[in-house]
Amino acid sequence: MKGRIFALVIALLFIAPFNALSVDEKDSGKETNNFSFAVDSSGYGYSFPPGLVFIVGPQIITWSYENGTTKSFSPPFYVNGSQFGIAIALFGVWKSPNLLNQPGNISGMVVGIILVFPT
């Protein structure tokens, strides 16, 4: 039963409208999508959970970059510079320094429900 529900949720995520959540950039007047299903992210800042995490199953991840890059694969967009992100990751890898060594270099690639907000 759990497998069927998980498969249904994944299928619905890829069918959902991609532009449901978007942000208007103040200076340029362009609309930037901030909702993603798969990202590659790296930068300098703060993140939780600390350490090297191999994600298989739901895991909440948060990050705040002073200087970073997040590339979304589905739908395609980039967020460069200062940003805040939160994800309910279903699969991937996340690497950040332990809590006492933050801020530090963070990198990861995750699949799930991801929100990225330029700050």
C-alpha positions, 0 to 999 in steps of 0.5 A: 500500500505504501509503495502505491501511495509513494508512486502516486505522489511522485507521478502527481509531482511531475504532472503538477503545474511548474509555474504554480509558485513564482517570484517577481524579481524587483529590479528586472521585472522578470518572473523567476520560478522558485519551485523545483523537483530536482536540483544541484546546489553548491555555495558558502553558508549554513545548512541542516542537516550537517555532515554527509547525508545519503538520502533515501526516503523523506528528509528535510533539508534547509540551506542559506547561502551568502554566495551560491548557485542552485540549478534546477533540472525540472523545471529548468532555472538558475538561482545565483548569489544569496539565497534560502532554500528548503526541500523535502528530499526523497533521494540524493546526496547532501554535504555540509560542515558540522554545526560548529564549523558553519558557515562553510562550503555546502554541496548537494544534489536532491530529488523531491519538493524544493523551494528556492528563494533569492534574498 
